[in-house]
Amino acid sequence: MPTIPQPALPPYDINVLGAEFPPGLNSASHPGDLEVGETPDGYGYDLTKDGVIAKGTIPDVGARVLKSVTLTEGALSVPYFWAYNRLWNITNRTAATGSTILTYGAVNYEDIYVPQRLGKIYFDEDSNNIIAIQPFGQDSMWVAKSSGGYVLGNISDTRGFWVKSDLIQEVTCGGSTGLVELDGAIYCASLNGLFAFDRGTAVEITRKVRDDLTNFGNVALAVDYENKYIKGGTSYIYEVPTQKLFRWSASLFRYTSRQFHLRNWEPFDVDRVLLTVKHTDTENGWFKYQLKFEDQAWTPEEIETVRYDEGDYTMHGLTVEGHAVRKFQIRLTDLASNLQIKEIRLDYTPFQQDDYDA
């Protein structure tokens, strides 16, 4: 008997919506151009949990350490910093006001100011006062102003034979607390965001959120030297090893996936969202979510129960009512404290370009 031809099954595919968690924030790029480890709108992650999304608060980080010394000189109390085994002053020592002059003392004199050579360096290319100083590297000092910064090199030379750079206008500092150092690089916060100066090159750390610097502007900086975090106020963390930005908004949580589309923007039918999850106890977990088809508004918020199952990581399928679309996103608006998400995939059926209206 002749074989009866069978209709071809539609192609079946699974693709990654999100992975390499926790996701770094990238609001400046189009959501359809993001990497799997990025989010166009997200906050409230636990950074102590590598490789997953978990709900958490911003880490505690220590303050910048730079020893200060106050000396009585006549009728004035003059503030100094103690670095590289000598005194440094950034104020007008006779009027206790701001200054464009960096005053330095002789080596080993801490209880009294004793000038060495001229005892001062001028930073008067403009009228802006020196805001702060920061030792960095093996023998360098960053001198910060609102209009830029300078590098003083060869500071370990006890004779005071130092090298002063020209004004580096790419890296500005908004205040005395907006300056830190990590691994030989300088980090400065200003209204333009967070910038770094590393090995002679200025880098815009907040480039991926340049479109909205509301939470990344002129804030106080602190450093977690063990985990390599730069902390901005109470709102964000820059994780240096991964070059990711993370944001917090009180105790709120949100994860928005990148916008999924096929390479040539062909239509596809959304079947399920597949989440690789982990329970931290034996109780059921849950998450709240919204969906976005094309460029329409987000769907109303719903809650999904994730039943406990034995095993390190298990798969949870979220069924989606059939939609033929070219673009799709999911947004998690809350997450149970006992649930972690390792990866999010999309189960879909692709169509041909001219099948969109079918």
C-alpha positions as CSV (number, residue, x, y, z in Angstrom):
1,M,0.0,0.0,0.0
2,P,1.2,3.5,-0.7
3,T,2.2,5.5,2.3
4,I,-0.3,8.3,3.1
5,P,1.6,11.5,3.5
6,Q,1.4,13.0,7.0
7,P,1.1,16.8,7.6
8,A,4.4,18.3,8.7
9,L,4.5,19.2,12.4
10,P,5.1,22.9,13.1
11,P,8.6,23.7,14.1
12,Y,9.1,23.7,17.9
13,D,11.7,25.8,19.7
14,I,12.6,27.1,23.2
15,N,14.6,30.2,23.7
16,V,16.1,32.1,26.6
17,L,14.4,35.2,27.8
18,G,16.6,35.8,30.8
19,A,19.7,34.1,32.4
20,E,23.1,35.0,33.8
21,F,21.3,36.4,36.9
22,P,21.1,38.7,38.8
23,P,20.4,40.9,35.8
24,G,22.2,44.2,35.3
25,L,20.2,47.3,34.5
26,N,20.2,48.7,30.9
27,S,17.5,51.2,30.3
28,A,19.3,53.2,27.6
29,S,19.2,50.5,24.9
30,H,16.1,49.2,23.2
31,P,14.6,46.2,25.2
32,G,14.8,44.1,22.1
33,D,18.6,44.6,21.9
34,L,19.5,43.5,25.4
35,E,21.6,40.5,26.4
36,V,20.0,37.7,28.5
37,G,21.7,39.0,31.6
38,E,20.2,42.5,31.4
39,T,16.9,44.1,32.3
40,P,15.4,47.3,31.0
41,D,13.6,47.9,34.3
42,G,14.4,46.0,37.4
43,Y,15.3,46.5,41.1
44,G,15.4,44.8,44.5
45,Y,17.7,41.8,44.0
46,D,19.8,39.9,46.6
47,L,23.4,40.2,45.4
48,T,24.6,37.5,47.8
49,K,22.8,34.9,45.6
50,D,25.0,34.3,42.5
51,G,23.4,33.1,39.3
52,V,19.7,33.6,40.3
53,I,17.1,36.2,40.9
54,A,16.2,36.5,44.5
55,K,14.5,39.3,46.4
56,G,16.7,41.3,48.7
57,T,17.9,44.6,50.0
58,I,20.9,46.8,49.1
59,P,24.1,45.5,50.7
60,D,25.7,47.3,53.7
61,V,29.0,48.9,52.7
62,G,31.6,50.7,54.8
63,A,32.5,54.4,54.4
64,R,35.6,55.7,52.6
65,V,38.6,55.7,55.0
66,L,40.9,58.7,54.8
67,K,42.4,59.7,58.2
68,S,41.7,63.3,59.2
69,V,43.7,65.5,61.6
70,T,42.7,68.9,63.0
71,L,45.5,71.3,64.1
72,T,45.1,74.5,66.0
73,E,46.9,77.3,64.1
74,G,46.4,80.7,65.7
75,A,42.7,81.3,66.2
76,L,41.7,78.7,63.6
77,S,41.1,74.9,63.7
78,V,42.6,73.7,60.4
79,P,41.5,70.4,58.9
80,Y,44.2,68.1,57.3
81,F,44.2,64.6,55.8
82,W,46.9,62.2,56.6
83,A,48.1,60.2,53.6
84,Y,51.4,58.9,52.3
85,N,52.8,59.7,55.8
86,R,52.3,63.4,55.5
87,L,49.7,66.1,56.1
88,W,47.4,67.5,53.3
89,N,45.1,70.4,53.3
90,I,42.5,71.6,50.7
91,T,41.2,74.7,52.4
92,N,42.5,78.3,52.7
93,R,44.4,77.8,55.9
94,T,44.2,81.4,57.0
95,A,40.5,81.9,56.3
96,A,39.0,78.4,56.6
97,T,37.4,78.6,53.2
98,G,37.6,76.7,50.0
99,S,40.8,76.9,47.9
100,T,42.4,76.0,44.6
101,I,45.7,75.2,46.5
102,L,46.7,71.8,47.8
103,T,48.9,72.3,50.9
104,Y,51.2,69.5,52.0
105,G,53.6,69.0,54.9
106,A,56.9,67.3,55.4
107,V,57.1,63.5,55.9
108,N,56.4,62.1,59.4
109,Y,55.1,65.4,60.9
110,E,51.5,64.8,62.1
111,D,51.2,67.0,65.2
112,I,52.3,70.2,63.6
113,Y,52.3,71.5,60.0
114,V,55.8,71.8,58.7
115,P,56.0,72.7,55.0
116,Q,58.4,70.9,52.7
117,R,59.9,72.9,49.9
118,L,57.2,75.3,48.7
119,G,54.6,73.3,50.7
120,K,51.8,73.8,48.2
121,I,50.6,73.0,44.6
122,Y,48.3,75.3,42.6
123,F,45.3,73.9,40.8
124,D,44.0,77.2,39.5
125,E,43.4,76.5,35.8
126,D,39.9,77.6,36.8
127,S,38.3,79.2,39.9
128,N,36.6,76.0,41.2
129,N,37.9,74.9,44.6
130,I,39.4,71.5,45.4
131,I,36.5,69.3,46.7
132,A,38.4,66.2,47.8
133,I,41.6,64.1,47.5
134,Q,42.0,60.4,47.2
135,P,45.1,58.2,47.3
136,F,45.1,55.5,44.7
137,G,47.4,53.0,43.1
138,Q,50.8,52.6,44.6
139,D,51.9,56.3,44.8
140,S,49.3,58.5,43.2
141,M,46.8,61.1,44.5
142,W,43.6,62.2,42.8
143,V,42.7,65.8,43.3
144,A,39.0,66.3,42.6
145,K,37.1,69.4,41.5
146,S,33.6,70.0,40.1
147,S,35.2,70.7,36.7
148,G,37.4,67.6,36.6
149,G,40.3,66.0,38.4
150,Y,44.1,65.8,38.5
151,V,46.6,63.0,39.0
152,L,49.6,63.7,41.3
153,G,52.1,61.0,40.6
154,N,55.3,59.7,42.3
155,I,53.9,60.6,45.7
156,S,56.1,58.0,47.4
157,D,59.1,60.2,46.6
158,T,59.8,61.7,50.0
159,R,61.6,64.6,48.4
160,G,58.4,65.9,47.0
161,F,59.5,65.5,43.3
162,W,56.0,64.8,42.1
163,V,54.3,64.9,38.7
164,K,51.1,66.9,38.2
165,S,48.7,66.2,35.3
166,D,46.6,68.7,33.4
167,L,42.9,69.0,34.3
168,I,41.1,65.8,33.3
169,Q,37.6,67.2,32.5
170,E,36.0,63.8,31.7
171,V,35.8,62.9,35.4
172,T,34.0,65.4,37.6
173,C,33.1,65.2,41.2
174,G,29.9,66.6,42.7
175,G,30.9,66.6,46.4
176,S,33.5,65.5,48.9
177,T,31.7,62.2,49.5
178,G,31.4,61.4,45.8
179,L,35.0,60.1,45.5
180,V,36.4,56.6,46.2
181,E,39.1,54.2,45.0
182,L,39.0,50.5,44.2
183,D,41.8,48.3,42.7
184,G,43.8,51.3,41.6
185,A,40.9,53.0,39.8
186,I,39.2,56.3,40.8
187,Y,35.4,56.5,40.9
188,C,33.6,59.9,40.9
189,A,29.9,60.7,41.3
190,S,28.3,63.8,39.8
191,L,25.0,65.0,38.3
192,N,26.2,63.3,35.1
193,G,26.4,59.9,36.8
194,L,29.2,57.6,37.9
195,F,32.6,57.8,36.1
196,A,35.9,56.0,36.6
197,F,39.5,56.8,35.8
198,D,41.5,53.7,35.3
199,R,45.0,53.4,33.7
200,G,44.7,56.8,32.1
201,T,41.3,56.3,30.6
202,A,37.9,57.8,31.7
203,V,34.9,55.4,31.6
204,E,31.2,56.3,31.9
205,I,30.0,53.6,34.3
206,T,26.4,54.7,34.1
207,R,26.3,54.7,30.3
208,K,23.6,52.0,30.2
209,V,21.2,54.2,32.3
210,R,22.2,57.6,30.8
211,D,18.6,58.1,29.7
212,D,17.4,58.3,33.3
213,L,20.0,59.3,36.0
214,T,17.3,59.9,38.7
215,N,18.8,57.3,41.0
216,F,22.4,57.5,39.7
217,G,23.2,61.2,40.0
218,N,25.2,63.1,42.6
219,V,25.3,60.6,45.6
220,A,27.7,59.6,48.3
221,L,29.9,56.7,47.3
222,A,31.2,53.8,49.4
223,V,33.1,50.6,48.6
224,D,32.9,46.9,49.5
225,Y,36.5,45.9,48.9
226,E,35.8,42.2,49.3
227,N,32.9,41.9,46.9
228,K,34.2,44.7,44.6
229,Y,31.0,46.8,44.9
230,I,30.8,50.6,44.4
231,K,27.7,51.7,46.3
232,G,25.9,54.9,45.4
233,G,23.8,56.3,48.2
234,T,21.0,53.9,49.1
235,S,19.9,53.3,45.6
236,Y,22.4,51.5,43.5
237,I,25.4,49.1,43.3
238,Y,28.0,48.9,40.6
239,E,29.5,45.4,40.6
240,V,33.0,45.9,39.2
241,P,33.9,42.2,38.2
242,T,30.7,41.8,36.2
243,Q,30.3,45.5,35.1
244,K,26.7,45.4,36.1
245,L,24.5,48.1,37.6
246,F,21.8,47.2,40.2
247,R,19.1,49.4,41.6
248,W,16.9,49.3,44.7
249,S,13.7,51.1,45.6
250,A,13.0,50.6,49.3
251,S,11.8,47.0,49.7
252,L,10.1,46.8,46.2
253,F,11.0,44.2,43.6
254,R,10.8,44.0,39.8
255,Y,12.3,42.0,37.0
256,T,11.5,42.8,33.4
257,S,12.8,40.5,30.7
258,R,14.3,41.7,27.5
259,Q,11.9,42.0,24.6
260,F,12.0,38.7,22.8
261,H,11.8,38.6,19.0
262,L,13.0,36.3,16.2
263,R,16.1,37.3,14.2
264,N,14.1,38.6,11.2
265,W,11.1,39.6,13.3
266,E,8.9,36.8,12.1
267,P,5.7,36.2,14.0
268,F,5.5,33.4,16.6
269,D,2.9,31.9,18.9
270,V,3.6,32.1,22.6
271,D,2.8,28.8,24.4
272,R,4.5,28.8,27.7
273,V,7.1,30.6,29.8
274,L,9.4,28.1,31.4
275,L,11.2,29.1,34.7
276,T,14.0,27.2,36.2
277,V,13.4,27.6,39.9
278,K,14.9,26.7,43.3
279,H,13.0,26.5,46.6
280,T,15.1,27.4,49.7
281,D,12.7,25.4,51.9
282,T,9.9,22.8,51.5
283,E,7.1,25.3,51.2
284,N,5.4,26.4,48.0
285,G,6.6,29.6,46.4
286,W,4.9,32.2,44.3
287,F,5.5,35.1,42.0
288,K,3.4,37.9,40.6
289,Y,3.7,38.7,37.0
290,Q,2.5,40.7,34.0
291,L,2.8,40.0,30.2
292,K,3.4,42.4,27.3
293,F,2.5,41.5,23.7
294,E,3.9,43.7,21.0
295,D,3.9,47.3,22.3
296,Q,0.6,47.1,24.1
297,A,0.1,47.9,27.8
298,W,1.1,45.4,30.4
299,T,-1.6,42.9,31.3
300,P,-3.2,43.0,34.8
301,E,-1.0,41.6,37.5
302,E,-1.6,37.9,38.4
303,I,-0.1,35.6,40.9
304,E,1.4,32.2,40.1
305,T,1.9,29.4,42.7
306,V,5.1,27.4,42.3
307,R,4.7,24.1,44.1
308,Y,7.7,22.6,45.9
309,D,9.4,19.8,44.2
310,E,12.5,17.9,45.4
311,G,15.7,18.7,43.6
312,D,18.2,21.5,43.4
313,Y,16.6,23.2,40.4
314,T,13.2,22.3,38.9
315,M,11.1,23.6,36.0
316,H,7.9,25.5,36.3
317,G,5.7,26.1,33.3
318,L,3.5,29.2,33.0
319,T,0.9,28.7,30.3
320,V,0.2,31.7,28.1
321,E,-3.0,32.1,26.1
322,G,-2.1,31.8,22.4
323,H,-1.0,35.0,20.7
324,A,0.6,35.5,17.3
325,V,3.1,38.3,17.9
326,R,6.4,39.6,16.9
327,K,7.5,40.9,20.3
328,F,7.0,39.5,23.9
329,Q,8.0,40.3,27.4
330,I,7.3,39.1,31.0
331,R,7.6,41.2,34.1
332,L,7.8,39.9,37.6
333,T,6.5,42.4,40.1
334,D,7.0,40.4,43.3
335,L,8.7,37.2,44.4
336,A,8.4,34.9,47.4
337,S,11.4,35.0,49.8
338,N,11.8,31.2,49.5
339,L,11.9,31.2,45.7
340,Q,14.9,31.8,43.4
341,I,14.9,31.9,39.6
342,K,17.9,30.7,37.7
343,E,16.6,31.0,34.1
344,I,13.6,32.0,32.1
345,R,12.8,30.5,28.7
346,L,10.1,31.0,26.1
347,D,8.3,28.1,24.6
348,Y,7.0,29.2,21.2
349,T,6.0,28.1,17.7
350,P,7.4,30.2,14.9
351,F,5.5,31.2,11.7
352,Q,6.4,32.6,8.3
353,Q,6.5,36.3,7.7
354,D,3.2,36.3,5.9
355,D,1.4,34.2,8.5
356,Y,1.1,37.2,10.9
357,D,-2.5,37.9,9.9
358,A,-3.5,34.3,9.6
